[in-house]
Each structure stands twice: as C-alpha cells, then as structure tokens.
Amino acid sequence: MKKRRGQSILEYVIIFAAVVAAVILGARTLIKPAVEQGMKDTASAMNTATGKLTNIGQ
C-alpha cells in the first residue's frame, strides 16, 4: 500500500508542476508586450529629456 501512496503523490507533483509551468508561460506571453512598451516609453522620455539638456547649453 505504501508504494501506491508514494506513486499518487508523485503523480500530483508532476501535474502541479505542469500547471505551474503553463501559468508561467501564459503570464509571460501576456506581460511581455506591456514590459516592452514600458521600456520604449522610458527610452523616449529619456531621449526627450536629454535633448532638452543639450539645447540649454547652446
């Protein structure tokens, strides 16, 4: 009987790991575009601010 109990726990662990992996991959797919857009917005704001600083010295 103990062998069967250990086997069922292992099966649940494998299923749980598969579910967690699926959630992580799904979240990555949904979050990636938002992060990329945030990086682009930040780069644009930094370029704008740098441009204003170089115009002050002229």
C-alpha positions in Angstrom: 0.0 0.0 0.0 2.8 2.5 0.8 4.1 2.1 -2.7 0.8 3.2 -4.2 0.5 6.2 -1.9 4.0 7.4 -2.9 3.1 6.9 -6.5 0.0 9.1 -6.3 1.9 11.9 -4.5 4.4 11.8 -7.3 1.7 12.0 -9.9 0.1 15.0 -8.2 3.5 16.7 -8.0 4.1 16.2 -11.7 0.6 17.5 -12.6 1.1 20.5 -10.3 4.5 21.3 -12.0 2.9 21.1 -15.4 0.1 23.5 -14.3 2.6 26.0 -12.8 4.7 25.9 -16.0 1.6 26.6 -18.1 0.7 29.5 -15.9 4.2 31.0 -16.1 4.3 30.6 -19.9 0.9 32.2 -20.2 1.7 35.1 -18.0 5.0 35.7 -19.8 3.1 35.9 -23.1 0.6 38.4 -21.7 3.2 40.5 -19.8 5.9 40.7 -22.4 4.2 43.3 -24.6 3.5 45.6 -21.7 7.1 45.4 -20.5 8.4 46.2 -24.0 6.0 49.1 -24.3 7.1 50.5 -20.9 10.8 50.2 -22.0 10.1 52.1 -25.2 8.2 54.8 -23.4 11.1 55.2 -20.9 13.6 55.4 -23.7 11.6 58.0 -25.5 11.2 60.1 -22.3 15.0 59.8 -21.6 15.8 60.9 -25.2 13.4 63.9 -24.9 14.9 64.9 -21.6 18.5 64.6 -22.9 17.5 66.7 -26.0 16.3 69.5 -23.7 19.5 69.4 -21.7 21.7 69.8 -24.8 19.6 72.7 -26.0 20.1 74.6 -22.7 23.9 74.8 -23.3 23.5 76.4 -26.7 
